[in-house]
């Protein structure tokens, strides 16, 4: 094909959907509808069904002429040769593991669309200037081994290999397996070091369902992702005193659960004031008896915002409010209507995870936007306008991701960006998550176009340096 014809490349939507649904036979989860494919996923990282999906990835990409290698975290890298194979590949990819009660689009769409990209390049005899690769990252979800984006974090140098290898499985409960033992068991403990030096990337593109309601609500086809918001995870421990529910008056209680509930409400109010998000997804208490006032509560707190400074301010305000509530003081009228108590609780914080705000590379964002405009038309936006701070047209939206993705870590070592497509009702991490075949094809076409455009950009700059 001539370079000017590359913009007309299109994926085979039926073939893409066949890959999504056929690979989703491995690790089927809860049924949510009557149709054959209306079944969720439960393909936990490094499980037997994950091995089946990995085997498919290896066999399929090898058959497409790729050289495939596996690193020490089980990350799979499939590389299609280009004209200059001394240079690092431009990669596309995502992950094939799912939540225990997940769907068949989160992560899976990104990998299968990248494989479809390889097929289209082969079908059209496209010679890229540089190699093009597809990556399947290990344990992005962090469901079975409780650290999200584990293997991409090791690749980027942010997570030590030993720490990742020693992560213990939490599903099922009391499992003794670690990431290393499971990598060995399923045959995916690779001999290539897991590092950005050993497996170089020129760029990383990732297609993903939005996992939120904005694109659908605004009737937009594509999200051009500029970055990922900042977030921190905490464990908050509240200690009071166990007491009999019938023999201890409100005035004489140090009720850890009541205090914790006020803290959770306070976190919501504080986050609202700061334009942030604060959420609690885990709560444990002791002793867990109907007629005993709990003396111990531990809960998770997830704080997110587009900018690091907003997360820091929300954290500081929550800490101040929690300390006051533990001491029995009123904060934001939360104590209104509650009986006063002469006994106090204590509160302690532990920081579990910190992910600073990520800003993707302008070159990659521009390639995504241009590819989307080729597909959808450029009405309402100018193709040559600056990447940031303007309307890009009714077809799409510049976005900041609310969720973490492997591209966050990839972006630390190479230029990167992401593509979002709508998902019904914004639902994800749920068996019923759904993007239509047309929406999946839209995203795959933009991914294809962005990678080809980035390869052309690299070629043009290489020729300029050589002239």
Number of C-alpha atoms within 10 A of each C-alpha: 11 7 12 7 8 17 18 11 18 19 23 16 19 12 14 22 20 12 19 21 17 12 22 24 18 17 21 21 21 17 15 15 12 8 8 8 16 17 23 29 28 24 29 25 27 28 18 16 21 22 22 18 22 23 12 14 24 20 13 15 22 15 10 16 15 21 15 18 17 21 20 22 28 27 23 23 23 27 25 25 19 17 11 13 14 10 14 17 26 26 24 31 29 28 27 30 33 29 24 23 18 24 29 34 29 29 25 27 28 32 28 28 34 30 24 24 28 24 19 17 22 14 9 11 10 17 16 19 21 23 23 28 29 31 25 30 25 27 28 27 26 20 18 27 24 17 18 19 22 27 31 27 25 23 27 20 17 13 16 14 20 11 11 20 20 14 18 19 21 16 15 9 8 9 11 12 18 19 25 21 16 19 22 15 15 17 12 21 19 17 12 15 16 23 19 17 12 11 16 16 21 20 26 27 29 29 31 27 28 27 24 20 14 17 24 17 12 13 12 16 20 30 28 27 25 24 25 26 22 25 26 20 19 18 18 20 20 24 24 22 17 17 18 14 15 9 10 13 12 15 11 15 23 28 26 28 22 13 25 25 14 19 25 19 16 22 27 18 17 22 23 13 11 14 13 22 22 25 16 17 8 10 16 13 17 16 13 12 11 9 11 18 24 25 21 23 23 21 19 21 23 19 25 27 25 22 16 18 13 20 27 17 15 25 22 13 16 22 18 12 21 27 17 16 23 24 18 18 15 13 17 11 9 15 15 10 7 8 9 14 15 11 16 19 21 18 22 13 16 12 12 13 14 12 16 19 22 22 18 23 17 16 17 25 25 23 24 28 27 23 23 26 21 16 20 17 15 18 12 12 16 15 17 8 12 11 20 12 8 12 14 22 18 17 21 25 21 22 19 20 24 18 13 20 21 25 28 26 23 22 20 17 18 18 20 30 30 29 29 30 27 29 25 19 17 18 19 22 19 20 25 23 24 24 22 13 13 14 19 26 23 23 29 31 26 30 29 28 27 27 26 25 22 21 22 17 15 16 16 13 11 12 10 9 8 7 6
